[in-house]
Amino acid sequence: MSDINIGHYLNQLFPQFEPALNTFIAENALVAKVPAGEVILRTGQYIKSTMMIIEGRVKLYREGEDGGEFFMYYLEPGDACALTMICAAKQETSEVMGKAIEDTTVLAVPIGLMDTMMTTYKTWYYFVLETYRSRYEELLVVIDHIAFKDMDERLFYYLQNQYNNLEVREIKITHSEIAADLNSSREVISRLLKKMEQRGDIALHRNFIEWKK
């Protein structure tokens, strides 16, 4: 028996859901607590559940054949993983990796219930469509930045996005982590961060970056 009040989180984070859907999810979803740093979704694994984030933060990556990682987007409380919905519906394996970057709590809805939820609860149907749309738009932004923006512009957007999502001015992230997310080198990122500091956009500290804009 979990000490998580599923109904409370559903009402708070998914207010668009109809009461009957909340009851259905509360009765059927499993609660999983994932420590920071643990991989929650692996490339190549079969998906057994759709993940809904109720606490913490998950980072999704695309893995290359050389072992490299390419950052796609974050999942925050109130988000569901569109890719697990897609893979669940088609009974396919995951093509991305998801890692908890904070202690994270997930509601796992068994894939066997997806057809019932899509046909029975309109609010779930619209939620799935909106999740697909928002993730598609996020990926378009990523593609646009890679194709059309210089690294300094991509870095500024990346940090601005961190600040907007976390709603904190102290962004706890290393230069190496940023470089990995932006598919660059630590040296290039450190040089561009220094330029941003000189412009007054940020302040560099030992363990965090302070957003000044």
C-alpha positions, 0 to 999 in steps of 0.5 A: 500500500503506497502512502501517496494520495493518488487522488490528491495529485490527480486533482492538483496536477491533472485538473482537466480529468473527469472525476470518473477518470481520476477514480479509474486511475487511482484504482488501477495505477501503480506508484513508483518512486525513482531515486535521482540518477536512476534510469527510468526508461531504457532504449530497447525495452518493451513498455508495460505502462504509461508514465505520469509524473507527479513529483520530480523531473525526468530527462529524455535522451536519444542514444547514438550508436557510439554511446553518445546521448542527445537531450530531447526534453524534460518531463515535469509534474503534470506531464505524461510520457508521450513515447510510452503512450505510443510504444504502449499502443503499438506494443513496440520497444522504446527508442529513448532513454529516460533518467530521473534527475531528481527524486521522482514519483511516477504513476504507471498506468498498465498498457492493457488499460489504454484502449479502455481509457481512450474510448471511455474517458474523453478527457483522457483522449484529449489529454493524449492528443495534447501530450502528442502535440506539445511534445511534437512542438518541443522537438520542432524547437530542438530541430530548429535550434540545431539547424538554424541557431549558433551554439551561443543562441542555443545555450541562451535558450537552454538556460532560459528554458531551465529557469522558466521550468524550474522557476528558480534563479540558481540552476544547479548544473555542470558545464559538462552536463550542459555540453552533453545536452547540447552535443558540444564540448565542455570547453566550448560551453565554458567559453560561451558561459563566460561571455554570457556572464560578461554580458550580465546574462548570468553569474557563474558560481562554484556549484550553480549558474545564477540566471540574471535576466 
